[in-house]
Amino acid sequence: MALLGKIIKEDKFLINIRPGEVVSDVIIEKDYLQLRTYAMGDIDRERGFKQNIQLSKEKAKELIILLEQFVNS
């Protein structure tokens, strides 16, 4: 497992949104959370995951702060 080590908040870049939706799944264990995303259109998750991110509770707390900034802006 490769844990997320550092979160860097970028302020000067735009997000390039592509049409369509990506499926993801989340696995929650006692000490870690894993988020996997799949290729666009792979609704049944048959082609393997494209990205795999694992968070410790410490990094999850950092991400919560960033998500609250996003939701409340």
C-alpha positions as CSV (number, residue, x, y, z in Angstrom):
1,M,0.0,0.0,0.0
2,A,1.3,3.5,-0.9
3,L,0.0,6.0,1.6
4,L,-0.5,9.6,0.6
5,G,2.4,11.5,2.0
6,K,1.8,15.1,1.4
7,I,-1.1,17.3,0.2
8,I,-0.2,20.4,-1.7
9,K,-3.0,22.9,-2.3
10,E,-2.6,24.6,-5.7
11,D,-4.2,28.0,-6.2
12,K,-3.2,29.0,-9.7
13,F,-4.4,26.1,-11.9
14,L,-7.8,25.4,-13.5
15,I,-9.3,22.0,-13.6
16,N,-9.9,20.5,-17.0
17,I,-13.3,18.9,-16.8
18,R,-14.2,16.2,-19.3
19,P,-17.8,15.1,-20.0
20,G,-18.8,11.8,-18.5
21,E,-18.7,10.2,-15.2
22,V,-16.1,8.0,-13.4
23,V,-17.0,5.3,-11.0
24,S,-15.1,5.0,-7.7
25,D,-15.2,2.8,-4.6
26,V,-14.1,3.4,-1.1
27,I,-12.8,0.9,1.4
28,I,-12.6,1.9,5.1
29,E,-10.5,-0.1,7.5
30,K,-9.6,0.7,11.1
31,D,-6.6,2.9,10.3
32,Y,-6.8,3.6,6.6
33,L,-9.2,4.7,3.9
34,Q,-8.7,3.7,0.2
35,L,-10.3,5.4,-2.8
36,R,-10.1,3.8,-6.2
37,T,-11.3,5.3,-9.4
38,Y,-12.0,3.4,-12.6
39,A,-11.9,4.3,-16.3
40,M,-14.8,6.4,-17.7
41,G,-17.6,4.2,-18.7
42,D,-16.4,1.2,-16.7
43,I,-19.6,1.1,-14.6
44,D,-19.1,-2.5,-13.5
45,R,-15.4,-1.9,-12.5
46,E,-14.2,-4.8,-14.7
47,R,-11.2,-3.2,-16.3
48,G,-9.2,-2.5,-13.1
49,F,-8.7,0.7,-11.3
50,K,-6.9,3.7,-12.8
51,Q,-6.0,5.5,-9.5
52,N,-5.6,4.1,-6.0
53,I,-5.1,6.5,-3.1
54,Q,-4.7,5.4,0.5
55,L,-5.1,7.9,3.4
56,S,-4.1,7.6,7.0
57,K,-6.4,9.2,9.6
58,E,-4.0,12.2,9.8
59,K,-4.1,12.8,6.0
60,A,-7.9,12.3,6.0
61,K,-8.2,15.1,8.6
62,E,-6.1,17.4,6.3
63,L,-8.4,16.5,3.4
64,I,-11.5,17.3,5.5
65,I,-10.2,20.8,6.0
66,L,-9.7,21.3,2.3
67,L,-13.1,19.8,1.5
68,E,-14.8,22.2,3.9
69,Q,-13.0,25.1,2.3
70,F,-14.3,23.9,-1.1
71,V,-17.9,23.3,0.1
72,N,-18.1,26.6,2.0
73,S,-16.6,28.8,-0.8
